[in-house]
Amino acid sequence: MGKDVYIGAFSYVADGAVIGDGVKIFPNCFIGEGVHIGVRTRLHAGVKVYAKSVIGSGASSIAIR
């Protein structure tokens, strides 16, 4: 887990996930086993990132329902 990371309410981060500095994970997200999330990435509410996925630095996501 990096420095200055925000993890919102009801979000789940699995064992083995690597979260970079300054990452913001908004409420109700799912981060699977072995996921790598680069520095300053934002995952908006409800996003699901499944096992062994990689998200680069500075990425931003939107939840599509």
C-alpha positions in Angstrom: 0.0 0.0 0.0 1.4 3.3 -1.1 1.5 6.6 0.8 -1.5 9.0 0.8 -4.0 6.3 -0.4 -7.8 6.8 0.0 -10.0 3.8 0.1 -13.8 4.5 0.2 -16.4 2.8 2.3 -17.4 -0.7 1.4 -14.5 -1.1 -1.0 -12.6 -4.5 -1.0 -8.9 -4.8 -1.7 -7.7 -8.5 -1.9 -4.5 -9.9 -0.6 -1.5 -9.3 -2.9 -2.9 -6.2 -4.5 -0.3 -3.4 -5.0 -1.6 0.1 -4.7 0.6 3.0 -5.7 1.1 6.4 -3.9 -1.7 8.9 -4.1 -4.3 6.4 -5.4 -8.0 7.2 -4.7 -10.4 4.2 -4.6 -13.9 5.6 -4.2 -16.8 3.6 -2.4 -18.0 0.2 -3.4 -15.0 -0.8 -5.5 -13.6 -4.3 -5.8 -9.8 -4.8 -6.3 -8.9 -8.5 -7.0 -5.9 -10.6 -6.0 -2.6 -9.6 -7.5 -3.9 -6.3 -9.1 -1.3 -3.5 -9.6 -2.6 0.0 -9.6 -0.1 2.8 -10.5 0.5 6.1 -8.7 -2.2 8.9 -8.7 -4.8 6.6 -10.2 -8.5 7.2 -9.5 -11.1 4.4 -9.4 -14.6 5.9 -9.3 -17.4 4.3 -7.2 -18.5 0.8 -8.1 -15.4 -0.1 -10.3 -14.4 -3.7 -10.4 -10.8 -4.7 -11.2 -10.3 -8.4 -11.4 -7.3 -10.6 -10.5 -3.9 -9.9 -11.9 -5.0 -6.8 -13.8 -2.6 -3.8 -14.2 -3.7 -0.2 -14.3 -1.0 2.4 -15.2 0.0 5.6 -13.4 -2.4 8.5 -13.6 -5.3 6.5 -15.0 -8.9 7.5 -14.2 -12.0 5.3 -14.6 -15.7 5.8 -14.7 -18.3 3.3 -13.6 -20.6 2.3 -16.4 -23.7 0.6 -15.3 
